[in-house]
Amino acid sequence: MIVGCLSLSVWMLSCNGLKADNKVIDAYELRMAGHADSAVVMLDNFILENPENAVAYYERARAKKHIMKAGQGKFSIDEIIVDADKACELDPENLIYAYFCAHAKFLTVYIDLMQGKEDVKAKLDDALLAFDKTLELQACLPSSLITLTEINLMLAGEYGGDSTKAEYYAKVLEDCDPNEGLRARALYLNDEASLLEYWLKAYESHEASAIVSEELGRAYLITGDLENGKKYIEESVSLNPDNSIILIDLARASMMNAMQSGNKDYGMQAVESFKEYLELNPNAPGPIKAYVYRWMSKIYERVIGDQELADTYAEKEDELDPFCSRASGSPSLGLFVPPDVLSANVKYYSRPY
């Protein structure tokens, strides 16, 4: 299989060698139109007749995860991994499937830890091997190298992580992509002040960089400085408009502060950042628009006190995606890009933004 067309700005990869069956594309488009449940049924029927079609298993795994994140309990992460593994088995050289498998397998570890389970070593080993597979297919894939660094640091010791391996992955990234390597090295900083100081120094010592501006903005958000967080996140977007999804994290930071304090100004700041994302992305996938409308509705209802607007945005959410994610975390583009595209933008498991 031919893998190419890697965009260094946002790490989106389109595989022209992958030709999804029209039925799989139909299922994807059905899901984007708000019918994830019908998409699963369509793929069930297609797989019965085409049991060796890798992209069908991959798209069904994504559709099931889409529904799972809506909190409806219809599909488990284990069912999702079964489909993902099948896609990887049928097409082991496909980076898109391998990347999805790796994150799905680590999600099982994350869920277990959130539920207070401590015996996660076997699952963690499986997830780490899956991430290593992505590096066999794309040696310098920043998002995988950063995640491997983060996981090994975060779960070092009894859980099965390895700080020595974390250092290895961080060094690999520093060598193959120095700007992205700054992110890996920042994972070693455990307090807010040190993290902010690190990115301030990087900002002063580097030419204009969307990565550095983004991470400096995130560091300010973590410290609670929304004004400077907004300044540098928006600067990053101006340098790299293709990565405007980070405006959703800016909105989330303002929203969290608004929900905790009841401050209407923070609520309006969140709404403005959500609207800015929508203005820059009029053709954003329906499920991401639905997520934005969901939280705008919550802000108008719980903070600003405008029930009419709250109801308006809730209706927009329901119209676009009845299976809208109930998670407060920023939505993953990887669930919503076409099945022949890899979205591998950096996200953190150990930090809120």
C-alpha positions in Angstrom: 0.0 0.0 0.0 1.2 3.5 -0.8 1.4 6.0 2.1 2.1 9.6 1.3 1.0 13.2 1.3 1.9 13.9 4.9 1.2 17.5 5.9 3.7 18.6 8.5 1.5 21.5 9.7 -1.3 19.5 11.1 -0.2 15.9 10.6 -3.1 15.0 8.3 -2.3 12.1 5.9 -4.4 11.1 2.9 -3.7 7.7 1.5 -4.4 7.8 -2.2 -3.7 4.1 -2.4 -6.7 3.3 -0.2 -9.9 3.1 -2.1 -12.8 2.6 0.4 -15.8 0.8 -1.0 -18.7 3.1 -1.8 -20.7 1.4 0.9 -18.1 2.3 3.5 -18.1 5.9 2.3 -21.9 5.9 2.4 -21.7 4.7 6.0 -19.2 7.4 6.9 -21.4 10.1 5.3 -24.5 8.7 7.0 -22.6 9.0 10.4 -21.6 12.6 9.6 -25.2 13.4 8.9 -26.2 12.3 12.5 -27.0 8.7 12.0 -24.2 6.8 13.6 -26.5 3.9 14.6 -27.7 3.4 11.0 -24.1 3.5 9.8 -23.2 0.6 12.1 -26.2 -1.4 10.7 -25.1 -0.6 7.1 -21.5 -1.8 7.9 -22.7 -4.9 9.7 -24.5 -6.0 6.5 -21.6 -5.0 4.3 -19.1 -7.0 6.4 -21.3 -10.1 6.3 -20.9 -10.0 2.5 -17.3 -8.7 2.5 -15.5 -10.2 5.6 -12.0 -9.3 4.3 -12.6 -5.6 3.8 -10.3 -3.8 6.2 -11.7 -0.3 5.9 -15.2 -1.5 6.7 -14.0 -2.9 10.1 -12.1 0.4 10.7 -15.1 2.5 9.9 -17.3 0.3 12.1 -14.9 0.7 15.0 -15.0 4.5 14.6 -18.8 4.5 14.4 -19.1 2.3 17.6 -16.7 4.7 19.4 -18.7 7.6 18.2 -21.8 6.1 19.8 -19.9 5.0 22.9 -18.8 8.6 23.6 -22.4 9.6 23.6 -22.7 7.7 26.8 -25.5 5.4 25.6 -23.7 2.1 26.7 -24.5 0.4 23.4 -20.9 -0.5 22.6 -17.9 -1.2 24.8 -14.3 -0.3 24.2 -13.6 -4.0 23.9 -16.0 -4.3 20.9 -14.3 -1.4 19.3 -10.9 -3.0 19.7 -12.1 -6.2 18.1 -13.0 -4.3 14.9 -9.9 -2.2 15.0 -7.7 -5.3 15.4 -9.4 -6.9 12.5 -8.7 -3.9 10.3 -5.0 -4.0 11.3 -4.8 -7.8 10.7 -6.2 -7.4 7.2 -4.0 -4.4 6.3 -1.0 -4.5 8.6 0.9 -1.8 6.7 -1.9 0.8 7.1 -0.8 3.6 9.4 -4.3 5.0 9.8 -5.6 1.7 11.2 -2.5 1.2 13.4 -2.8 4.7 14.9 -6.5 4.1 15.7 -5.7 0.7 17.3 -3.0 2.2 19.5 -5.2 4.9 20.9 -8.1 2.5 21.4 -5.9 0.1 23.3 -4.5 2.8 25.6 -8.1 4.0 26.2 -8.8 0.7 27.9 -5.9 1.4 30.2 -7.1 4.9 30.9 -10.6 3.7 31.6 -9.3 1.1 34.0 -7.2 3.6 35.9 -10.1 6.1 36.1 -12.2 3.2 37.6 -9.5 2.6 40.3 -8.1 -0.6 38.8 -4.4 -0.9 39.2 -3.5 -4.2 37.4 -3.1 -2.6 33.9 0.3 -3.9 32.9 -0.8 -6.4 30.3 -3.1 -3.9 28.6 -0.5 -1.2 28.8 2.1 -3.5 27.2 -0.3 -4.2 24.4 -1.0 -0.5 23.9 2.7 0.4 23.9 3.4 -2.3 21.3 0.6 -0.8 19.1 2.2 2.6 19.3 5.5 1.1 18.4 3.8 -0.4 15.3 2.9 3.2 14.2 6.6 4.1 14.3 7.5 1.1 12.2 5.2 2.6 9.6 6.2 6.2 10.0 9.4 6.6 12.0 9.0 10.3 12.8 5.3 10.6 13.8 5.3 13.3 16.5 1.9 12.4 18.0 3.0 8.8 18.6 6.4 9.7 20.0 4.9 12.3 22.3 2.2 9.9 23.5 4.8 7.2 24.1 6.9 9.7 26.1 3.9 10.8 28.1 2.6 7.3 28.9 6.0 6.0 30.0 6.5 8.9 32.3 2.9 9.0 33.6 2.8 5.3 34.3 6.4 4.5 35.2 7.0 1.9 37.9 4.3 -0.4 39.1 1.9 0.2 36.3 4.5 -0.8 33.7 5.7 2.4 32.2 9.5 2.9 31.7 11.1 6.3 32.2 14.2 5.0 30.2 12.0 4.4 27.2 10.3 7.8 27.7 13.8 9.4 27.4 14.5 7.3 24.2 11.2 8.4 22.5 11.8 12.1 23.5 15.3 12.0 22.1 14.1 10.4 18.8 11.6 13.2 18.4 14.1 15.9 19.2 16.4 14.5 16.6 13.9 14.1 13.8 11.7 17.2 14.5 13.2 19.7 16.9 10.1 21.9 17.2 7.9 18.9 18.1 10.7 17.6 20.3 10.1 20.7 22.6 6.7 19.2 23.4 8.2 15.9 24.4 10.7 17.5 26.7 8.0 19.7 28.3 6.4 16.5 29.6 9.1 16.2 32.2 7.9 19.3 33.9 5.3 18.5 36.6 4.5 22.0 38.0 2.7 24.8 36.3 5.3 27.5 36.9 8.1 25.4 35.4 6.0 24.5 32.4 5.2 28.2 31.8 8.8 29.3 32.2 9.9 26.5 29.8 7.6 27.7 27.0 8.3 31.4 27.6 12.0 30.7 27.1 11.2 28.6 24.0 9.1 31.5 22.7 11.9 34.0 23.2 14.5 31.8 21.6 12.6 30.6 18.5 11.4 32.3 15.4 7.6 32.5 15.0 6.3 29.0 15.5 2.7 27.8 15.7 3.8 24.9 17.9 5.6 27.2 20.5 2.7 29.7 20.5 0.2 27.0 21.0 2.0 25.4 23.9 2.7 28.7 25.5 -1.0 29.4 25.3 -1.8 26.1 26.8 0.7 26.7 29.6 -1.1 30.0 30.4 -4.5 28.2 30.4 -3.2 25.6 32.8 -2.1 28.4 35.2 -5.5 30.1 34.9 -4.3 33.1 32.9 -7.0 33.1 30.3 -6.0 36.5 28.8 -2.5 35.4 27.8 -3.8 31.9 26.9 -6.2 33.5 24.4 -3.4 35.7 23.0 -1.0 32.9 22.2 -3.6 30.3 21.1 -5.0 32.8 18.6 -1.5 33.7 17.5 -0.8 30.0 16.8 -4.0 29.8 14.8 -2.9 32.8 12.8 0.4 31.0 12.0 -1.3 27.7 11.2 -5.1 28.1 10.4 -5.3 24.4 9.6 -4.9 23.7 13.4 -7.8 26.0 14.5 -9.3 23.0 16.4 -7.2 24.3 19.3 -9.7 27.1 19.7 -12.0 24.5 21.2 -9.5 24.0 24.0 -9.4 27.8 24.5 -13.2 27.8 24.8 -13.1 24.8 27.2 -10.7 26.6 29.5 -13.0 29.7 29.7 -16.0 27.4 30.1 -14.5 25.5 33.0 -13.6 28.7 34.8 -17.2 30.0 34.1 -18.8 26.8 35.4 -16.7 26.8 38.6 -17.1 30.5 39.3 -20.4 31.5 37.7 -18.6 34.4 36.1 -20.6 35.5 33.0 -17.6 37.2 31.4 -15.8 33.9 31.3 -18.9 32.3 29.9 -19.1 34.9 27.1 -15.4 34.4 26.4 -16.0 30.7 25.9 -18.9 31.4 23.6 -16.8 33.8 21.5 -14.0 31.2 21.1 -16.5 28.5 20.1 -18.0 30.9 17.5 -14.5 31.8 16.2 -13.9 28.1 15.6 -17.2 27.8 13.7 -16.5 30.9 11.6 -13.1 29.6 10.6 -14.5 26.1 9.9 -17.9 26.5 8.2 -17.5 23.0 6.8 -16.4 21.3 10.0 -17.9 17.8 10.5 -21.4 17.9 11.9 -20.5 16.0 15.1 -17.9 18.6 16.0 -20.3 21.4 15.3 -22.8 19.5 17.5 -20.2 19.3 20.3 -19.7 23.1 20.1 -23.4 23.8 20.2 -23.9 21.4 23.1 -21.5 23.3 25.3 -22.7 26.7 24.1 -26.2 25.6 25.3 -24.8 24.6 28.7 -23.1 27.9 29.1 -26.2 29.9 28.2 -28.2 27.8 30.6 -25.9 27.4 33.6 -23.8 30.6 33.5 -25.4 33.3 31.4 -29.0 32.5 32.3 -30.5 32.8 28.8 -32.7 29.8 28.5 -34.0 30.8 25.0 -30.5 30.7 23.5 -29.7 27.6 25.5 -32.7 25.8 23.9 -31.8 27.1 20.4 -28.3 25.7 20.6 -29.5 22.4 22.1 -31.8 22.0 19.1 -28.9 22.7 16.8 -26.9 20.0 18.6 -29.8 17.4 18.3 -30.3 18.2 14.6 -26.7 17.6 13.8 -25.8 14.6 15.9 -28.1 12.8 18.4 -24.9 10.8 19.3 -22.9 13.9 20.3 -20.2 13.2 22.8 -21.0 13.7 26.4 -17.3 14.0 27.3 -16.1 17.5 28.2 -12.7 16.8 26.5 -12.1 18.3 23.1 -13.4 16.1 20.3 -10.9 14.1 18.3 -10.7 14.9 14.6 -9.6 11.3 14.1 -13.2 10.1 14.5 -14.6 12.5 11.9 -12.2 12.8 9.0 -12.9 10.5 6.0 -11.7 6.9 6.4 -8.7 7.4 4.1 -7.3 10.3 6.1 -5.1 10.2 9.2 -5.6 13.0 11.8 -2.7 12.7 14.2 -2.7 16.0 16.0 -1.1 16.1 19.4 -3.4 15.5 22.4 -2.4 15.0 26.1 -3.7 12.4 28.5 -2.1 14.0 31.6 -3.1 17.6 31.1 -6.4 19.3 30.8 -5.6 21.4 27.7 
